[in-house]
Amino acid sequence: MNPIILFDGECNFCDSSVQFIIKLDPKGLFQFASLQSPTGQVLQKKYGVPEDIDSIILIEKGKAYYKSAAALRICRHLKGAWKLLSGFTIVPRPIRNAAYDIIARNRYKWFGKKEESCMLPSASIRKRFL
């Protein structure tokens, strides 16, 4: 099973992040589902994601990762210098997650919230969304 990224489908920053990942994932490794979708809800329950987690979630090899752990594991698979960011896993998780939480807490204020429907991706990209 390919890694699955669950993201906040109402967040402009999260949507931009998904578009960024798609561009740097030309082999189409990642699949995507919004946290709010029925598929996203089922996957969160299946992998025991705590209900208070409101961050990007990566499901990979039967395990769920969230916050900075998810972001850094995703970087590991991207093309280019982005792979180097995965080296930040040496930073203690509480410090990494504190920085992550600042962005997550302010994402709607800084980047806005979707008020209209999303852009419809091409057929080749659409098949990567669950």
N, C-alpha and C positions, 0 to 999 in steps of 0.2 A: 504494500500500500504506500502510495506517495505521501509525503508529509502534507498536513493540512494546516492552513493558517486561518484561525478564527479572528475576526476583526470587528470593531464597532462600525456597523453599517450606517450610522447616523453622523459620524465624525468626518469632517473634511480632511483632517490630518491623516486619519486612518485610511481613508480612501486614496489619498495621494501616496501613502506608503505602499498600499497594494499595487498601485500603478507602477511605482518605482521598482518593486520586487519583480513584477512581470517583465519589465524592461531588462533587468539584470539576471533573469532566469530564462534564457533563450531555449533551454532544453525542456522547459515546462515541467520541472520537478514538482513545484508546489501546486496544491489545489487550495481553494478558498471558500469560506462560508462566513456570513455575518453572524455575530453573536446573537442577533435578534431573530434569525431565521429558524424555522423548525429543525433543520439539519444541525445548525449551530447549537441549539438547545439540547438536542439528543446527544451530540458529541460531548458537550460539557458534562452531562450526567454520566454518560458511559465511561469517561475518563476521570471522574471524581473531582472535577474542578470546583473549588469552593464557590458558593453563590455570590460572595462579595468580591470576587475577582472581576474587575472591569478593565481588562487590559488585553493586549494582543496575546493570543494563545497559539502555541505550536504543538500539534500532535504529531509525534514522530516515533516510530518503532515502538508503538504501544504505550507511550507515556506522554503526558501533557506537561508542557513547560509554559510559564507565563512571565510577564514583566521582562526584566533585563535578560533572563535566561533564554526566553523565546527569541528576543531580538538578536542576541548574539549568536544563537544557533542558526537563525535564518541567514545572518551575514556569512556564516561559514560556507554556505552553498551558492552565494552570489558571485558573479564574475567580477574580475578586476580587484582593485585594492580593498574592496569592501570585506573580503575574506579576513584581512588583517584585524578588523575590529573584534573578531571572535577571540583574539588574544586577551581582551579585557575580562575574560572569565577569571583571570588571576586576581582581579579586584574583588574583595569580599562582597558577597551578595547583598548584605544590608546597605552598603555604600552605593552599589550599582542601582539597587531598587529605590533608594532615596532619590537619586537623580531622575530615574524613570518616573517615579510618582509625581515629581514636580511638573513634568510635561503632561502626564496623564490627567492630573487634577485641573490643569489649565487649558487643555486641548480645545474645549468648546469656546472658551473666552478668546484664545489666541487665534484659532483657525476657523471657528464657526461650526455650525451644525447644518446638516443637509435639510433644506426646506422643500426641495423639488426632487423629482425622480433622478436616478443616476443615469449617466451616459450608458448606452447599450454597447457592450464590447463586441468585437468581431466574433464570428463563429468559432475561430480557432482559440480565442481567449475565453469565450463563454463556456466552452466545455470544461474549463478548469474550475468553474464555480459550481459548488454542490448545492 
